[in-house]
Amino acid sequence: MSNPAHVPVILQEPRRHRYLKLIALFKIGKGVLLLSLGISLLFLNARTRWMDLLSNWAADEILMEHSKPVAFLLHKLQGVLQGGALRATGFLALFYTAVLFTEGIGVYMEQRWAELLMIFATAALIPLEVRHIWHRPSLAAIVILIVNCFIVWFLYFVLRRRPNSMAPPIERELAKIS
């Protein structure tokens, strides 16, 4: 196993660093999208005047007086936004944004703890993604599942092949020998 001839091409030095950077940028990009979603949920929820303006604009644009189903749906949406259900979702999105940024920046800097965090955080979501695909199959959901499975697989093998830099010196020397 420690024979360099048996190292898969994807785990060799130049490619491994490239893939780690790509995975880190992917997680940071997801974090940016989730940050914008979380902030918009929190501020849209707090701005009833914006909601009233949005509702009035929609009423004028789609001739809401003549469409009872559209009026019903817009009133339901406004009730959900004012009810506070989205506020909790916004805070949850901001929390997960912090996790994604921590993972992404740590993996970009090739920190072992960040790679472990990313493995556990990403692997924990895979059963939820499988359930989502089972109930609502879509190409995007399948692609996300495949990417997350690749991330877990790749980071697992990166961590398995790289000696633990936090280990005592004697264990590091033994890892080099074996």
KETISE-291072 format. One record per residue (C-alpha): x, y, z. Coordinates in nm, 2 decimals, decimal comma, always signed. Example, Ala and Ser with C-alpha at 12.3 -4.5 7.8 and 13.67 -1.06 7.14 Angstrom:
! residues 2
+--------+--------+--------+
:      u :      v :      w :
+--------+--------+--------+
:  +1,23 :  -0,45 :  +0,78 :
:  +1,37 :  -0,11 :  +0,71 :
+--------+--------+--------+
This chain:
! residues 178
+--------+--------+--------+
:      u :      v :      w :
+--------+--------+--------+
:  +0,00 :  +0,00 :  +0,00 :
:  +0,29 :  +0,24 :  +0,07 :
:  +0,45 :  +0,15 :  -0,27 :
:  +0,43 :  +0,47 :  -0,48 :
:  +0,37 :  +0,25 :  -0,79 :
:  +0,02 :  +0,17 :  -0,65 :
:  -0,08 :  +0,53 :  -0,59 :
:  -0,38 :  +0,61 :  -0,82 :
:  -0,30 :  +0,89 :  -1,07 :
:  -0,57 :  +1,11 :  -0,91 :
:  -0,39 :  +1,10 :  -0,57 :
:  -0,04 :  +1,18 :  -0,70 :
:  +0,11 :  +1,52 :  -0,59 :
:  +0,03 :  +1,77 :  -0,86 :
:  -0,32 :  +1,64 :  -0,93 :
:  -0,41 :  +1,59 :  -0,57 :
:  -0,34 :  +1,95 :  -0,49 :
:  -0,54 :  +2,06 :  -0,79 :
:  -0,84 :  +1,85 :  -0,69 :
:  -0,82 :  +1,97 :  -0,33 :
:  -0,82 :  +2,34 :  -0,45 :
:  -1,12 :  +2,26 :  -0,68 :
:  -1,31 :  +2,09 :  -0,40 :
:  -1,24 :  +2,39 :  -0,17 :
:  -1,36 :  +2,64 :  -0,43 :
:  -1,67 :  +2,43 :  -0,49 :
:  -1,75 :  +2,44 :  -0,11 :
:  -1,67 :  +2,82 :  -0,09 :
:  -1,90 :  +2,88 :  -0,39 :
:  -2,18 :  +2,68 :  -0,22 :
:  -2,12 :  +2,89 :  +0,09 :
:  -2,15 :  +3,22 :  -0,11 :
:  -2,48 :  +3,11 :  -0,26 :
:  -2,61 :  +2,99 :  +0,08 :
:  -2,50 :  +3,32 :  +0,24 :
:  -2,69 :  +3,52 :  -0,01 :
:  -3,00 :  +3,30 :  +0,05 :
:  -2,97 :  +3,33 :  +0,43 :
:  -2,93 :  +3,70 :  +0,42 :
:  -3,22 :  +3,75 :  +0,18 :
:  -3,45 :  +3,53 :  +0,39 :
:  -3,37 :  +3,73 :  +0,70 :
:  -3,41 :  +4,07 :  +0,55 :
:  -3,71 :  +3,99 :  +0,32 :
:  -3,88 :  +3,85 :  +0,63 :
:  -3,82 :  +4,17 :  +0,82 :
:  -3,94 :  +4,41 :  +0,55 :
:  -4,32 :  +4,40 :  +0,54 :
:  -4,31 :  +4,72 :  +0,32 :
:  -4,11 :  +4,54 :  +0,06 :
:  -4,36 :  +4,25 :  +0,07 :
:  -4,65 :  +4,49 :  +0,03 :
:  -4,47 :  +4,66 :  -0,27 :
:  -4,40 :  +4,33 :  -0,42 :
:  -4,75 :  +4,22 :  -0,38 :
:  -4,89 :  +4,54 :  -0,53 :
:  -4,66 :  +4,51 :  -0,82 :
:  -4,76 :  +4,15 :  -0,89 :
:  -5,12 :  +4,25 :  -0,86 :
:  -5,08 :  +4,52 :  -1,12 :
:  -4,87 :  +4,31 :  -1,36 :
:  -5,08 :  +3,99 :  -1,37 :
:  -5,42 :  +4,15 :  -1,33 :
:  -5,47 :  +3,98 :  -1,00 :
:  -5,83 :  +4,11 :  -0,97 :
:  -5,93 :  +3,86 :  -1,24 :
:  -5,73 :  +3,56 :  -1,10 :
:  -5,84 :  +3,42 :  -0,77 :
:  -5,59 :  +3,13 :  -0,76 :
:  -5,30 :  +3,37 :  -0,81 :
:  -5,43 :  +3,60 :  -0,54 :
:  -5,47 :  +3,31 :  -0,31 :
:  -5,11 :  +3,19 :  -0,37 :
:  -4,97 :  +3,54 :  -0,32 :
:  -5,16 :  +3,59 :  +0,01 :
:  -5,03 :  +3,25 :  +0,13 :
:  -4,67 :  +3,34 :  +0,04 :
:  -4,71 :  +3,67 :  +0,23 :
:  -4,84 :  +3,48 :  +0,53 :
:  -4,55 :  +3,24 :  +0,53 :
:  -4,30 :  +3,53 :  +0,50 :
:  -4,46 :  +3,72 :  +0,79 :
:  -4,51 :  +3,41 :  +1,01 :
:  -4,14 :  +3,38 :  +1,09 :
:  -4,09 :  +3,03 :  +0,94 :
:  -3,83 :  +3,17 :  +0,70 :
:  -3,64 :  +3,35 :  +0,98 :
:  -3,54 :  +3,01 :  +1,12 :
:  -3,44 :  +2,89 :  +0,78 :
:  -3,23 :  +3,20 :  +0,73 :
:  -3,04 :  +3,14 :  +1,05 :
:  -2,99 :  +2,78 :  +0,96 :
:  -2,86 :  +2,88 :  +0,62 :
:  -2,61 :  +3,12 :  +0,78 :
:  -2,49 :  +2,85 :  +1,02 :
:  -2,43 :  +2,61 :  +0,74 :
:  -2,26 :  +2,89 :  +0,54 :
:  -2,01 :  +2,92 :  +0,82 :
:  -1,95 :  +2,54 :  +0,81 :
:  -1,90 :  +2,55 :  +0,43 :
:  -1,66 :  +2,85 :  +0,45 :
:  -1,46 :  +2,67 :  +0,73 :
:  -1,44 :  +2,35 :  +0,53 :
:  -1,35 :  +2,53 :  +0,20 :
:  -1,08 :  +2,76 :  +0,34 :
:  -0,93 :  +2,48 :  +0,55 :
:  -0,92 :  +2,24 :  +0,26 :
:  -0,78 :  +2,51 :  +0,03 :
:  -0,50 :  +2,55 :  +0,29 :
:  -0,47 :  +2,17 :  +0,30 :
:  -0,54 :  +2,14 :  +0,67 :
:  -0,60 :  +1,78 :  +0,79 :
:  -0,88 :  +1,88 :  +1,03 :
:  -1,07 :  +2,06 :  +0,76 :
:  -1,05 :  +1,75 :  +0,54 :
:  -1,19 :  +1,54 :  +0,82 :
:  -1,46 :  +1,80 :  +0,88 :
:  -1,55 :  +1,80 :  +0,51 :
:  -1,57 :  +1,42 :  +0,50 :
:  -1,81 :  +1,40 :  +0,80 :
:  -2,02 :  +1,70 :  +0,70 :
:  -2,05 :  +1,58 :  +0,34 :
:  -2,11 :  +1,22 :  +0,42 :
:  -2,38 :  +1,31 :  +0,67 :
:  -2,58 :  +1,47 :  +0,39 :
:  -2,56 :  +1,18 :  +0,15 :
:  -2,85 :  +0,99 :  +0,30 :
:  -3,07 :  +1,30 :  +0,28 :
:  -2,97 :  +1,34 :  -0,09 :
:  -3,05 :  +0,98 :  -0,16 :
:  -3,39 :  +1,03 :  +0,00 :
:  -3,45 :  +1,34 :  -0,20 :
:  -3,37 :  +1,16 :  -0,52 :
:  -3,60 :  +0,88 :  -0,43 :
:  -3,89 :  +1,11 :  -0,38 :
:  -3,81 :  +1,38 :  -0,64 :
:  -3,56 :  +1,26 :  -0,89 :
:  -3,39 :  +1,52 :  -1,10 :
:  -3,06 :  +1,55 :  -1,29 :
:  -2,93 :  +1,83 :  -1,07 :
:  -2,99 :  +1,62 :  -0,75 :
:  -2,81 :  +1,32 :  -0,91 :
:  -2,51 :  +1,53 :  -1,01 :
:  -2,49 :  +1,68 :  -0,66 :
:  -2,50 :  +1,33 :  -0,51 :
:  -2,22 :  +1,21 :  -0,74 :
:  -2,01 :  +1,51 :  -0,67 :
:  -2,05 :  +1,47 :  -0,29 :
:  -1,97 :  +1,10 :  -0,31 :
:  -1,66 :  +1,18 :  -0,51 :
:  -1,55 :  +1,44 :  -0,25 :
:  -1,59 :  +1,19 :  +0,04 :
:  -1,41 :  +0,92 :  -0,16 :
:  -1,13 :  +1,14 :  -0,26 :
:  -1,07 :  +1,30 :  +0,08 :
:  -1,08 :  +0,96 :  +0,25 :
:  -0,80 :  +0,84 :  +0,03 :
:  -0,60 :  +1,16 :  +0,06 :
:  -0,62 :  +1,13 :  +0,44 :
:  -0,54 :  +0,77 :  +0,43 :
:  -0,22 :  +0,82 :  +0,22 :
:  -0,10 :  +1,13 :  +0,39 :
:  +0,08 :  +1,07 :  +0,73 :
:  -0,07 :  +1,25 :  +1,03 :
:  +0,13 :  +1,56 :  +1,09 :
:  -0,01 :  +1,59 :  +1,44 :
:  +0,12 :  +1,24 :  +1,53 :
:  +0,43 :  +1,21 :  +1,76 :
:  +0,76 :  +1,21 :  +1,57 :
:  +0,82 :  +0,84 :  +1,63 :
:  +0,48 :  +0,75 :  +1,47 :
:  +0,56 :  +0,97 :  +1,17 :
:  +0,89 :  +0,79 :  +1,13 :
:  +0,72 :  +0,45 :  +1,15 :
:  +0,47 :  +0,56 :  +0,89 :
:  +0,75 :  +0,66 :  +0,66 :
:  +0,92 :  +0,32 :  +0,70 :
:  +0,61 :  +0,10 :  +0,65 :
+--------+--------+--------+
